[in-house]
Amino acid sequence: MSFFKIIPHFANKPVNSERNSTVLEKEKTILGIDPGSNVMGYGVVKVIGTKAQIVTLGVVKTSGFGDHYQKLRHIFERTLYLVDAFQPDEAALEAPFYGKNVQSMLKLGRAQGVAMAAALYRGVPIFEYAPLKIKQAITGTGSASKEQVAYFLKQMFNMEIRPKELDATDGLAAAVCHYLQGRNPAKGKSYNSWEDFIRKNPDRIK
């Protein structure tokens, strides 16, 4: 059973983070992921020099799997597929938002963990950003709604975003946030391997 959808977006306006840059035209591909136990949004951004362009965005749906562990397996396999298909140089993930529902947070943390493990398994460095940080980078405010984030992405890249793509835009936002933070030394947390993640987050491993 597969609940996996790729939505190509090749015809969009490149975004330039520096208008008068003399930086060499280096290429980098960023995979952005917004983990979820029922829906995982993702987006791929290609950066050439200081310009960014959307390659694709989409969702991985796991609501059709009754067993939570089957959902985790599906997320792991689909993340591996995305890494193999688009060969990202770096991956940006939205960090879990810790609320009052312990069970929901546990499931969300597991979903993020298997997506992270899949990318690290393929040797892709991970950068983790808090939801507030991503919203601030895209919209200028940490209290922005999902719809507002999608609107700003639409304006930035001159692209159409359909209502059914809203879940995908959260993953895309993580990738764009990482792109915008590229010249800022105060990035989100980064990990080069699963061992590195464990060493830096002993409290998150039980």
MIDOSE-1310 file (N, C-alpha, C; in nm, 2 decimals, decimal comma, always signed):
residues 206
msff	+0,09/-0,12/+0,00/+0,00/+0,00/+0,00/+0,09/+0,12/+0,00; +0,06/+0,22/-0,09/+0,14/+0,34/-0,10/+0,06/+0,46/-0,09; +0,10/+0,56/-0,01/+0,03/+0,69/-0,01/+0,14/+0,79/-0,02; +0,18/+0,81/-0,14/+0,30/+0,89/-0,17/+0,28/+0,97/-0,29
kiip	+0,29/+1,10/-0,28/+0,26/+1,19/-0,39/+0,37/+1,29/-0,41; +0,42/+1,30/-0,54/+0,52/+1,40/-0,57/+0,45/+1,50/-0,66; +0,46/+1,63/-0,63/+0,40/+1,74/-0,71/+0,52/+1,82/-0,77; +0,55/+1,81/-0,90/+0,66/+1,88/-0,95/+0,63/+2,03/-0,96
hfan	+0,73/+2,11/-0,94/+0,71/+2,26/-0,95/+0,84/+2,32/-1,01; +0,86/+2,29/-1,14/+0,98/+2,34/-1,21/+0,96/+2,48/-1,26; +0,84/+2,52/-1,29/+0,81/+2,66/-1,34/+0,78/+2,76/-1,23; +0,88/+2,80/-1,16/+0,87/+2,90/-1,06/+0,98/+3,00/-1,06
kpvn	+0,96/+3,11/-1,01/+1,06/+3,22/-1,01/+1,17/+3,19/-0,91; +1,30/+3,19/-0,95/+1,40/+3,18/-0,86/+1,41/+3,29/-0,76; +1,44/+3,26/-0,63/+1,45/+3,37/-0,53/+1,60/+3,39/-0,51; +1,64/+3,52/-0,50/+1,78/+3,56/-0,48/+1,79/+3,62/-0,34
sern	+1,88/+3,56/-0,26/+1,90/+3,61/-0,12/+1,99/+3,73/-0,12; +2,07/+3,75/-0,23/+2,16/+3,86/-0,24/+2,16/+3,92/-0,38; +2,12/+4,04/-0,40/+2,10/+4,09/-0,53/+2,24/+4,12/-0,60; +2,34/+4,16/-0,53/+2,46/+4,19/-0,59/+2,57/+4,10/-0,54
stvl	+2,55/+3,97/-0,55/+2,65/+3,88/-0,50/+2,75/+3,84/-0,60; +2,88/+3,83/-0,55/+2,99/+3,79/-0,64/+3,03/+3,64/-0,60; +2,94/+3,57/-0,53/+2,97/+3,44/-0,49/+2,97/+3,35/-0,61; +3,06/+3,25/-0,62/+3,06/+3,16/-0,73/+2,93/+3,08/-0,73
ekek	+2,89/+3,04/-0,85/+2,76/+2,97/-0,87/+2,77/+2,83/-0,83; +2,78/+2,80/-0,70/+2,78/+2,67/-0,64/+2,64/+2,62/-0,64; +2,62/+2,49/-0,66/+2,49/+2,42/-0,66/+2,47/+2,34/-0,53; +2,35/+2,35/-0,47/+2,32/+2,27/-0,36/+2,17/+2,23/-0,36
tilg	+2,14/+2,11/-0,32/+2,00/+2,07/-0,32/+1,96/+2,04/-0,17; +1,85/+2,10/-0,13/+1,80/+2,09/+0,01/+1,67/+2,02/+0,01; +1,66/+1,91/+0,10/+1,54/+1,84/+0,12/+1,48/+1,89/+0,25; +1,36/+1,95/+0,25/+1,29/+1,99/+0,37/+1,18/+1,89/+0,40
idpg	+1,17/+1,86/+0,53/+1,07/+1,77/+0,58/+1,00/+1,82/+0,70; +0,87/+1,81/+0,70/+0,78/+1,84/+0,82/+0,73/+1,70/+0,86; +0,79/+1,64/+0,96/+0,74/+1,51/+1,00/+0,60/+1,51/+1,06; +0,53/+1,40/+1,04/+0,40/+1,39/+1,10/+0,36/+1,24/+1,11
snvm	+0,28/+1,20/+1,21/+0,25/+1,06/+1,22/+0,14/+1,01/+1,12; +0,07/+1,11/+1,07/-0,03/+1,08/+0,96/+0,00/+1,14/+0,83; +0,06/+1,25/+0,82/+0,10/+1,32/+0,70/+0,24/+1,38/+0,72; +0,33/+1,35/+0,63/+0,47/+1,41/+0,63/+0,48/+1,49/+0,50
gygv	+0,50/+1,62/+0,52/+0,52/+1,71/+0,41/+0,66/+1,72/+0,37; +0,69/+1,74/+0,25/+0,83/+1,76/+0,21/+0,84/+1,85/+0,09; +0,96/+1,91/+0,07/+0,99/+2,00/-0,04/+1,13/+1,99/-0,08; +1,17/+2,00/-0,20/+1,31/+2,00/-0,25/+1,34/+2,13/-0,32
vkvi	+1,44/+2,20/-0,27/+1,49/+2,33/-0,32/+1,63/+2,31/-0,38; +1,65/+2,36/-0,50/+1,78/+2,37/-0,56/+1,83/+2,51/-0,55; +1,95/+2,52/-0,50/+2,02/+2,65/-0,48/+2,14/+2,66/-0,58; +2,14/+2,76/-0,66/+2,26/+2,78/-0,75/+2,31/+2,92/-0,71
gtka	+2,43/+2,93/-0,66/+2,48/+3,05/-0,61/+2,40/+3,10/-0,49; +2,33/+3,21/-0,51/+2,24/+3,27/-0,41/+2,09/+3,26/-0,45; +2,07/+3,19/-0,56/+1,93/+3,18/-0,61/+1,87/+3,04/-0,57; +1,75/+3,04/-0,54/+1,68/+2,91/-0,50/+1,56/+2,89/-0,59
qivt	+1,54/+2,77/-0,63/+1,42/+2,73/-0,71/+1,36/+2,60/-0,66; +1,23/+2,60/-0,66/+1,16/+2,47/-0,61/+1,17/+2,37/-0,72; +1,21/+2,25/-0,67/+1,21/+2,13/-0,76/+1,08/+2,05/-0,75; +1,04/+2,03/-0,63/+0,92/+1,95/-0,61/+0,87/+1,97/-0,47
lgvv	+0,74/+1,94/-0,44/+0,69/+1,93/-0,31/+0,58/+1,83/-0,31; +0,55/+1,77/-0,19/+0,45/+1,67/-0,19/+0,43/+1,62/-0,05; +0,35/+1,51/-0,03/+0,32/+1,46/+0,10/+0,34/+1,30/+0,10; +0,37/+1,25/+0,22/+0,37/+1,11/+0,24/+0,26/+1,08/+0,34
ktsg	+0,15/+1,01/+0,30/+0,04/+0,99/+0,39/+0,05/+0,85/+0,45; +0,03/+0,84/+0,58/+0,03/+0,71/+0,65/-0,10/+0,68/+0,72; -0,20/+0,76/+0,70/-0,33/+0,74/+0,77/-0,39/+0,61/+0,73; -0,35/+0,55/+0,62/-0,41/+0,42/+0,57/-0,35/+0,30/+0,64
fgdh	-0,25/+0,32/+0,72/-0,19/+0,22/+0,80/-0,24/+0,22/+0,94; -0,30/+0,10/+0,98/-0,36/+0,10/+1,12/-0,25/+0,09/+1,23; -0,14/+0,02/+1,20/-0,04/+0,00/+1,30/+0,06/+0,12/+1,29; +0,09/+0,17/+1,41/+0,19/+0,28/+1,42/+0,32/+0,25/+1,37
yqkl	+0,37/+0,12/+1,39/+0,50/+0,08/+1,35/+0,51/+0,07/+1,20; +0,40/+0,03/+1,14/+0,39/+0,03/+0,99/+0,40/+0,17/+0,93; +0,34/+0,26/+1,00/+0,35/+0,40/+0,96/+0,50/+0,45/+0,96; +0,57/+0,41/+1,07/+0,71/+0,45/+1,08/+0,79/+0,39/+0,97
rhif	+0,77/+0,26/+0,94/+0,84/+0,20/+0,84/+0,81/+0,27/+0,70; +0,69/+0,31/+0,68/+0,66/+0,37/+0,55/+0,73/+0,51/+0,54; +0,73/+0,58/+0,65/+0,80/+0,71/+0,65/+0,95/+0,69/+0,62; +1,01/+0,59/+0,69/+1,15/+0,56/+0,66/+1,18/+0,53/+0,52
ertl	+1,10/+0,44/+0,46/+1,11/+0,40/+0,32/+1,09/+0,51/+0,22; +0,99/+0,59/+0,25/+0,96/+0,71/+0,16/+1,07/+0,81/+0,17; +1,13/+0,83/+0,29/+1,24/+0,93/+0,30/+1,36/+0,88/+0,23; +1,39/+0,75/+0,24/+1,50/+0,69/+0,16/+1,48/+0,72/+0,01
ylvd	+1,36/+0,70/-0,03/+1,33/+0,72/-0,17/+1,35/+0,86/-0,22; +1,31/+0,96/-0,13/+1,33/+1,10/-0,17/+1,48/+1,13/-0,17; +1,55/+1,08/-0,08/+1,70/+1,10/-0,08/+1,76/+1,04/-0,20; +1,72/+0,92/-0,24/+1,78/+0,86/-0,36/+1,74/+0,92/-0,49
afqp	+1,61/+0,97/-0,49/+1,56/+1,03/-0,61/+1,62/+1,17/-0,64; +1,64/+1,25/-0,53/+1,68/+1,39/-0,55/+1,82/+1,42/-0,51; +1,88/+1,33/-0,44/+2,02/+1,34/-0,40/+2,05/+1,48/-0,33; +1,98/+1,50/-0,22/+2,01/+1,63/-0,15/+2,14/+1,63/-0,08
deaa	+2,20/+1,75/-0,08/+2,33/+1,77/-0,01/+2,30/+1,79/+0,14; +2,19/+1,84/+0,17/+2,15/+1,87/+0,31/+2,00/+1,85/+0,33; +1,96/+1,82/+0,45/+1,82/+1,80/+0,48/+1,78/+1,89/+0,60; +1,67/+1,96/+0,59/+1,62/+2,05/+0,70/+1,49/+1,99/+0,75
leap	+1,48/+1,97/+0,88/+1,36/+1,91/+0,94/+1,30/+2,01/+1,04; +1,17/+2,01/+1,04/+1,10/+2,09/+1,15/+1,10/+2,01/+1,28; +1,15/+2,07/+1,38/+1,16/+2,00/+1,51/+1,02/+1,99/+1,57; +1,00/+1,88/+1,65/+0,86/+1,86/+1,71/+0,83/+1,98/+1,80
fygk	+0,70/+2,01/+1,80/+0,64/+2,11/+1,89/+0,59/+2,04/+2,01; +0,65/+2,07/+2,13/+0,61/+2,00/+2,25/+0,49/+2,06/+2,31; +0,37/+1,99/+2,30/+0,25/+2,03/+2,36/+0,21/+1,95/+2,49; +0,09/+1,95/+2,52/+0,04/+1,89/+2,64/+0,01/+1,74/+2,62
nvqs	-0,02/+1,70/+2,50/-0,06/+1,56/+2,47/+0,06/+1,48/+2,46; +0,09/+1,40/+2,56/+0,22/+1,33/+2,56/+0,22/+1,22/+2,45; +0,11/+1,15/+2,43/+0,11/+1,04/+2,33/+0,13/+1,10/+2,19; +0,07/+1,21/+2,16/+0,08/+1,28/+2,03/+0,23/+1,32/+2,01
mlkl	+0,29/+1,37/+2,11/+0,43/+1,42/+2,10/+0,52/+1,30/+2,08; +0,49/+1,19/+2,15/+0,57/+1,07/+2,13/+0,56/+1,02/+1,99; +0,44/+1,01/+1,93/+0,43/+0,97/+1,79/+0,50/+1,06/+1,70; +0,49/+1,19/+1,72/+0,55/+1,29/+1,64/+0,70/+1,28/+1,64
graq	+0,75/+1,26/+1,77/+0,90/+1,24/+1,78/+0,95/+1,12/+1,71; +0,87/+1,01/+1,72/+0,92/+0,89/+1,65/+0,92/+0,91/+1,49; +0,81/+0,98/+1,44/+0,81/+1,01/+1,30/+0,93/+1,09/+1,26; +0,96/+1,19/+1,34/+1,08/+1,27/+1,30/+1,21/+1,19/+1,31
gvam	+1,21/+1,10/+1,41/+1,33/+1,02/+1,43/+1,36/+0,93/+1,31; +1,26/+0,86/+1,26/+1,28/+0,77/+1,15/+1,31/+0,85/+1,02; +1,25/+0,96/+1,00/+1,29/+1,05/+0,88/+1,43/+1,09/+0,89; +1,47/+1,13/+1,01/+1,61/+1,18/+1,03/+1,70/+1,06/+1,01
aaal	+1,67/+0,95/+1,07/+1,76/+0,83/+1,05/+1,77/+0,79/+0,91; +1,67/+0,80/+0,83/+1,68/+0,76/+0,69/+1,77/+0,85/+0,61; +1,76/+0,98/+0,64/+1,86/+1,08/+0,57/+2,00/+1,05/+0,62; +2,02/+1,03/+0,75/+2,15/+1,01/+0,80/+2,21/+0,88/+0,75
yrgv	+2,12/+0,78/+0,73/+2,16/+0,65/+0,68/+2,23/+0,66/+0,54; +2,18/+0,76/+0,46/+2,23/+0,79/+0,33/+2,34/+0,89/+0,34; +2,38/+0,93/+0,46/+2,49/+1,03/+0,47/+2,46/+1,17/+0,45; +2,33/+1,21/+0,46/+2,29/+1,35/+0,43/+2,29/+1,42/+0,57
pife	+2,36/+1,53/+0,58/+2,36/+1,61/+0,70/+2,23/+1,67/+0,73; +2,19/+1,67/+0,86/+2,06/+1,71/+0,91/+2,07/+1,85/+0,98; +1,98/+1,93/+0,95/+1,96/+2,06/+1,02/+1,82/+2,07/+1,07; +1,81/+2,10/+1,20/+1,68/+2,10/+1,27/+1,64/+2,24/+1,31
yapl	+1,52/+2,28/+1,27/+1,47/+2,41/+1,30/+1,33/+2,41/+1,38; +1,32/+2,49/+1,48/+1,20/+2,50/+1,55/+1,09/+2,56/+1,46; +0,96/+2,52/+1,48/+0,85/+2,57/+1,40/+0,85/+2,72/+1,40; +0,87/+2,79/+1,52/+0,87/+2,93/+1,53/+0,98/+2,99/+1,44
kikq	+1,10/+2,93/+1,44/+1,21/+2,98/+1,36/+1,17/+2,97/+1,21; +1,11/+2,87/+1,16/+1,07/+2,85/+1,02/+0,97/+2,96/+0,99; +0,87/+2,98/+1,07/+0,76/+3,07/+1,04/+0,82/+3,22/+1,03; +0,92/+3,25/+1,13/+0,98/+3,38/+1,13/+1,06/+3,40/+1,00
aitg	+1,13/+3,29/+0,96/+1,22/+3,31/+0,84/+1,13/+3,33/+0,71; +1,01/+3,27/+0,70/+0,93/+3,28/+0,58/+0,84/+3,40/+0,59; +0,78/+3,43/+0,70/+0,67/+3,53/+0,71/+0,71/+3,65/+0,79; +0,82/+3,64/+0,87/+0,86/+3,75/+0,96/+0,79/+3,74/+1,10
tgsa	+0,70/+3,65/+1,12/+0,64/+3,63/+1,25/+0,63/+3,48/+1,29; +0,66/+3,45/+1,41/+0,65/+3,31/+1,46/+0,51/+3,26/+1,49; +0,41/+3,35/+1,48/+0,27/+3,31/+1,50/+0,19/+3,29/+1,38; +0,26/+3,28/+1,26/+0,19/+3,27/+1,13/+0,12/+3,14/+1,12
skeq	+0,01/+3,13/+1,05/-0,07/+3,01/+1,03/-0,01/+2,94/+0,91; -0,06/+2,81/+0,90/-0,01/+2,73/+0,78/-0,05/+2,80/+0,65; -0,17/+2,86/+0,65/-0,21/+2,93/+0,52/-0,12/+3,05/+0,50; -0,08/+3,12/+0,60/+0,00/+3,24/+0,58/+0,14/+3,20/+0,53
vayf	+0,19/+3,09/+0,58/+0,32/+3,04/+0,54/+0,31/+3,01/+0,39; +0,21/+2,94/+0,35/+0,19/+2,90/+0,21/+0,17/+3,02/+0,12; +0,10/+3,13/+0,17/+0,09/+3,25/+0,09/+0,22/+3,32/+0,07; +0,31/+3,32/+0,17/+0,44/+3,39/+0,15/+0,53/+3,31/+0,06
lkqm	+0,52/+3,18/+0,06/+0,60/+3,09/-0,03/+0,55/+3,11/-0,17; +0,42/+3,13/-0,19/+0,36/+3,15/-0,32/+0,41/+3,28/-0,38; +0,42/+3,39/-0,29/+0,47/+3,52/-0,34/+0,62/+3,51/-0,37; +0,69/+3,44/-0,28/+0,84/+3,43/-0,30/+0,88/+3,37/-0,43
fnme	+0,81/+3,26/-0,47/+0,85/+3,18/-0,58/+0,75/+3,20/-0,70; +0,65/+3,28/-0,69/+0,56/+3,31/-0,80/+0,50/+3,17/-0,84; +0,44/+3,10/-0,75/+0,39/+2,96/-0,78/+0,25/+2,95/-0,73; +0,18/+2,85/-0,79/+0,05/+2,82/-0,74/+0,05/+2,71/-0,64
irpk	-0,02/+2,73/-0,53/-0,03/+2,63/-0,42/-0,17/+2,60/-0,40; -0,21/+2,48/-0,43/-0,35/+2,44/-0,42/-0,38/+2,40/-0,27; -0,50/+2,41/-0,23/-0,54/+2,38/-0,09/-0,49/+2,24/-0,04; -0,49/+2,14/-0,13/-0,45/+2,01/-0,09/-0,29/+2,00/-0,07
elda	-0,22/+2,10/-0,11/-0,08/+2,10/-0,10/-0,03/+2,17/+0,03; -0,12/+2,21/+0,12/-0,09/+2,29/+0,24/+0,01/+2,21/+0,33; -0,02/+2,08/+0,34/+0,07/+2,00/+0,42/+0,21/+1,99/+0,36; +0,22/+1,99/+0,23/+0,35/+1,99/+0,17/+0,43/+2,12/+0,19
tdgl	+0,36/+2,23/+0,20/+0,43/+2,36/+0,21/+0,50/+2,37/+0,34; +0,46/+2,30/+0,45/+0,54/+2,30/+0,57/+0,68/+2,24/+0,55; +0,68/+2,13/+0,48/+0,81/+2,07/+0,44/+0,90/+2,16/+0,36; +0,83/+2,22/+0,26/+0,90/+2,32/+0,17/+0,95/+2,44/+0,25
aaav	+0,87/+2,48/+0,35/+0,91/+2,59/+0,43/+1,04/+2,56/+0,51; +1,06/+2,44/+0,56/+1,18/+2,40/+0,63/+1,30/+2,41/+0,54; +1,28/+2,37/+0,41/+1,40/+2,38/+0,31/+1,43/+2,52/+0,28; +1,32/+2,61/+0,26/+1,35/+2,75/+0,23/+1,41/+2,82/+0,35
chyl	+1,36/+2,79/+0,47/+1,42/+2,84/+0,59/+1,57/+2,81/+0,60; +1,61/+2,69/+0,57/+1,75/+2,65/+0,57/+1,83/+2,73/+0,46; +1,77/+2,75/+0,35/+1,83/+2,83/+0,24/+1,85/+2,97/+0,29; +1,75/+3,03/+0,35/+1,76/+3,17/+0,39/+1,86/+3,19/+0,51
qgrn	+1,88/+3,08/+0,59/+1,98/+3,09/+0,70/+2,12/+3,05/+0,65; +2,14/+3,02/+0,53/+2,26/+2,97/+0,48/+2,38/+3,05/+0,51; +2,37/+3,18/+0,52/+2,48/+3,27/+0,55/+2,48/+3,32/+0,70; +2,39/+3,26/+0,77/+2,38/+3,30/+0,92/+2,45/+3,19/+1,00
pakg	+2,56/+3,22/+1,07/+2,62/+3,12/+1,15/+2,54/+3,06/+1,26; +2,43/+3,13/+1,30/+2,34/+3,08/+1,41/+2,23/+3,00/+1,35; +2,27/+2,89/+1,28/+2,17/+2,81/+1,22/+2,09/+2,72/+1,32; +2,01/+2,63/+1,28/+1,94/+2,54/+1,37/+2,04/+2,43/+1,40
ksyn	+2,00/+2,34/+1,49/+2,09/+2,23/+1,53/+2,12/+2,15/+1,40; +2,25/+2,10/+1,40/+2,29/+2,02/+1,28/+2,35/+1,89/+1,33; +2,33/+1,78/+1,25/+2,38/+1,65/+1,28/+2,44/+1,59/+1,16; +2,56/+1,52/+1,17/+2,62/+1,46/+1,06/+2,61/+1,31/+1,06
swed	+2,56/+1,25/+1,17/+2,53/+1,11/+1,18/+2,44/+1,08/+1,29; +2,39/+0,96/+1,30/+2,30/+0,92/+1,41/+2,37/+0,93/+1,54; +2,50/+0,89/+1,55/+2,58/+0,90/+1,67/+2,59/+1,04/+1,71; +2,61/+1,14/+1,62/+2,62/+1,28/+1,65/+2,49/+1,33/+1,71
firk	+2,37/+1,28/+1,66/+2,24/+1,32/+1,71/+2,23/+1,28/+1,85; +2,26/+1,15/+1,88/+2,25/+1,10/+2,02/+2,34/+1,17/+2,11; +2,46/+1,20/+2,07/+2,56/+1,27/+2,15/+2,51/+1,41/+2,19; +2,44/+1,48/+2,10/+2,40/+1,62/+2,12/+2,26/+1,62/+2,19
npdr	+2,19/+1,51/+2,19/+2,05/+1,50/+2,24/+2,03/+1,38/+2,33; +2,11/+1,37/+2,44/+2,10/+1,25/+2,52/+1,96/+1,24/+2,59; +1,90/+1,36/+2,62/+1,77/+1,36/+2,68/+1,65/+1,31/+2,59; +1,68/+1,30/+2,46/+1,57/+1,26/+2,37/+1,58/+1,12/+2,33
ik	+1,67/+1,05/+2,39/+1,69/+0,90/+2,36/+1,66/+0,83/+2,49; +1,55/+0,75/+2,48/+1,51/+0,67/+2,60/+1,53/+0,52/+2,58
